[in-house]
Each structure stands twice: as structure tokens, then as C-alpha cells.
Amino acid sequence: MINIEINQNLCDHCNLCIASCPSGGIIVSNGKVVADASADCRDCRTCESICGRNAINWYYEIVLNKPVPGD
């Protein structure tokens, strides 16, 4: 699963993120730069660091376990 969010309002379609992605995880679809969910993203975050407009952000889901009674 790719945890990339691309803000279309900030993206200027320079395609640096596409060129820098080693796994092909960023593509152009319907005229928009988007994350490709079928790609084998390596979580390198190169796309985020190369974007000069800060249009790419990573997000992570934090899962907290409920305490087990008796622990």
C-alpha cells in the first residue's frame, strides 16, 4: 500500500517525482500526478524530498492495541 498524498493544488506537474521514483510509484493519470497503488513502493520518500512545492506528503496509520485484561 502506498501512503502518499499528492496535493493537486500545489503540484505544478514538473514530473521530478516521477523521474526520481525507483519503483514507478508515481504516474500521470487523467492529467494528474498520482500515486500508483499497484507499484512496489519502497518507502524511500524520494518523491517527497524532491518536490520543491511540498505537494507530496506521506501519512502513516498508527494502530494502538487495547490492553489485554490481566496484563
Backbone bond lengths (Angstrom), bond angles and torsions (degrees), N, CA, C in turn:
res aa  C-N    CA-C-N  psi(-1)  N-CA   C-N-CA  omega(-1)  CA-C   N-CA-C  phi
1 M - - - 1.439 - - 1.522 109.64 -
2 I 1.307 116.02 133.22 1.459 120.62 179.41 1.526 108.83 -93.40
3 N 1.315 115.77 128.51 1.458 122.10 -178.13 1.514 111.03 -103.71
4 I 1.329 116.13 49.78 1.456 121.02 -176.21 1.524 109.06 -113.96
5 E 1.306 114.80 134.83 1.460 120.53 173.82 1.527 107.62 -119.75
6 I 1.322 116.60 127.11 1.460 121.14 -179.64 1.517 108.37 -111.83
7 N 1.322 115.48 118.99 1.459 121.34 179.61 1.529 108.14 -80.71
8 Q 1.313 115.67 107.41 1.461 120.82 -176.73 1.528 112.53 -65.83
9 N 1.327 117.78 -23.31 1.463 121.23 178.23 1.525 111.94 -73.03
10 L 1.333 116.88 -25.71 1.462 120.93 -179.61 1.529 112.71 -96.72
11 C 1.319 117.18 -25.70 1.464 121.94 -176.48 1.530 110.48 -67.54
12 D 1.338 116.30 129.64 1.469 120.33 178.06 1.531 111.94 -107.39
13 H 1.324 116.77 12.61 1.471 123.52 176.66 1.530 113.23 58.75
14 C 1.317 115.72 40.37 1.467 119.41 176.32 1.525 111.54 -74.73
15 N 1.323 116.43 -20.71 1.469 124.72 178.02 1.525 114.79 68.12
16 L 1.319 117.96 15.60 1.468 120.09 176.06 1.525 110.80 -64.20
17 C 1.321 116.90 -36.22 1.459 120.57 179.56 1.525 110.83 -65.24
18 I 1.322 116.73 -39.18 1.462 121.38 179.02 1.525 110.14 -64.44
19 A 1.322 115.93 -45.71 1.470 120.66 -178.53 1.525 111.96 -67.82
20 S 1.323 117.82 -28.96 1.461 120.57 -175.40 1.521 113.94 -88.32
21 C 1.311 118.21 -14.10 1.466 121.31 -174.94 1.524 110.82 -76.63
22 P 1.354 117.56 118.02 1.461 119.85 -178.55 1.523 114.14 -72.61
23 S 1.327 117.42 -16.08 1.467 119.52 -176.63 1.525 113.62 -112.00
24 G 1.330 117.48 3.46 1.462 119.77 -179.54 1.513 113.16 71.04
25 G 1.307 116.81 29.49 1.462 121.93 -176.12 1.508 115.12 -79.52
26 I 1.325 117.78 -9.36 1.462 121.85 178.15 1.526 107.17 -119.74
27 I 1.315 116.20 129.90 1.464 121.09 -177.55 1.522 109.71 -138.62
28 V 1.332 115.73 170.63 1.458 121.31 171.01 1.526 106.97 -102.20
29 S 1.315 115.66 125.80 1.458 121.55 178.81 1.522 108.41 -136.33
30 N 1.306 115.84 125.04 1.471 121.30 -178.12 1.527 112.05 54.11
31 G 1.323 115.98 38.01 1.458 120.95 177.18 1.518 115.08 78.39
32 K 1.340 117.63 6.63 1.460 121.36 179.92 1.518 109.81 -121.62
33 V 1.329 115.74 145.58 1.455 121.26 173.96 1.524 106.78 -80.50
34 V 1.337 115.89 123.11 1.461 120.78 -176.43 1.522 110.56 -137.84
35 A 1.326 115.47 161.92 1.457 121.54 173.80 1.522 108.29 -81.35
36 D 1.330 116.42 135.24 1.464 122.29 179.54 1.522 108.76 -93.76
37 A 1.320 116.37 106.72 1.459 121.54 -176.55 1.522 112.86 -63.55
38 S 1.328 117.65 -20.70 1.466 119.77 -179.43 1.529 112.72 -85.34
39 A 1.320 117.46 -7.17 1.470 120.78 -178.74 1.525 110.75 -77.16
40 D 1.313 115.83 158.32 1.461 122.69 178.27 1.524 108.89 -92.58
41 C 1.336 115.83 72.62 1.463 121.51 -177.75 1.530 109.92 -61.72
42 R 1.328 115.94 134.78 1.467 121.94 -178.18 1.523 112.53 -100.22
43 D 1.317 116.89 6.55 1.470 122.18 -179.90 1.525 112.64 56.77
44 C 1.326 116.86 33.23 1.463 120.22 -178.33 1.532 111.45 -78.10
45 R 1.331 116.28 -21.45 1.466 124.25 178.12 1.520 113.29 63.75
46 T 1.326 117.18 19.92 1.461 121.11 177.35 1.521 110.28 -61.12
47 C 1.316 116.58 -40.53 1.472 120.85 -179.42 1.526 111.03 -58.55
48 E 1.317 115.94 -41.02 1.467 120.79 -179.78 1.528 111.08 -66.97
49 S 1.327 116.68 -42.89 1.464 119.85 -176.22 1.523 112.67 -73.66
50 I 1.341 117.76 -27.00 1.465 120.12 -177.32 1.528 112.36 -84.50
51 C 1.332 117.05 -17.35 1.463 120.61 -177.00 1.529 110.84 -74.54
52 G 1.303 116.02 111.14 1.463 121.47 -178.86 1.521 114.11 -74.32
53 R 1.317 117.28 -12.91 1.468 121.35 -179.52 1.524 112.50 -102.74
54 N 1.334 117.14 4.45 1.471 122.65 -178.93 1.524 112.22 54.33
55 A 1.327 116.01 38.38 1.457 120.84 -179.24 1.531 112.32 -85.36
56 I 1.321 117.13 -12.76 1.461 120.80 -177.58 1.517 109.40 -111.17
57 N 1.321 114.44 127.78 1.462 120.90 178.64 1.514 109.48 -131.41
58 W 1.315 115.07 145.59 1.455 122.09 175.46 1.503 108.49 -100.35
59 Y 1.296 116.38 145.94 1.455 120.83 174.63 1.521 108.19 -134.36
60 Y 1.297 114.98 150.71 1.453 121.51 179.91 1.514 108.58 -130.78
61 E 1.309 115.34 144.58 1.450 120.89 176.07 1.521 107.89 -93.45
62 I 1.307 115.52 126.03 1.460 120.36 178.92 1.516 107.45 -100.85
63 V 1.309 115.90 124.31 1.457 121.59 -179.24 1.515 108.37 -111.76
64 L 1.312 114.95 122.48 1.461 120.31 177.91 1.527 108.20 -105.33
65 N 1.296 115.84 131.04 1.468 120.37 177.70 1.515 109.73 -83.41
66 K 1.315 115.05 140.02 1.463 119.54 174.59 1.515 108.26 -73.47
67 P 1.342 116.53 142.74 1.466 118.34 177.76 1.526 110.41 -63.66
68 V 1.294 115.47 141.49 1.455 121.72 177.71 1.526 107.79 -87.06
69 P 1.334 117.36 129.26 1.476 118.94 179.68 1.540 110.57 -56.30
70 G 1.302 115.62 135.23 1.453 121.06 -179.32 1.506 114.28 96.33
71 D 1.330 117.40 -5.58 1.472 119.57 178.34 1.502 110.57 -89.00
